[in-house]
Amino acid sequence: MDELEKLEKEFVRFLAAQSITAVDYQNILVADPQKQLELIDRFSDVVLTKTLSNIKILEQKTPKRLIYFTFYKDHAALHGFELAESQETDLTNFSHPEQIMHFILTNPLHINWLKGIKPYRKEKLVEILEVLENNCLIVQDDSVYQFIRQKFDNAEQGSVNCDQ
């Protein structure tokens, strides 16, 4: 229930939208704990939907690959790169955007650029959740993504199958 304290204003608005007053909710707390749990579950769904709706870019970083998934109205786009097999670098060791950008600039021959587009086969939010569950992080600072997009546009283009 500590999570609810952080979202108290949103929860109050949710209850109001359900025509549940503060007095009604206090009565539910005492008399119907099952209904309280149902309300919290429905509120959690609302919060999850809102969170997923706000996601624009997800990042997936593995030792040899850095991929950005961008979500549009009817499709997702993929931009990124993978390291050549001979490259010993581990991309997960780069914790700052500047390190990744420096690596790209100083090792252009060891990078295979990746790009793809995939129409949604399911609802957009379901697809975002599936990608997010696949070891991706929500992008807060898109500087590396923008850098990769710029470099990709100037590089010899490779592609990747987005259905993998």
Summary of the structure (lengths in Angstrom):
residues: 164
radius of gyration: 21.4
end to end distance: 38.9
largest distance: 68.0
contacts: 414
relative contact order: 0.14
helix: 51%
strand: 20%
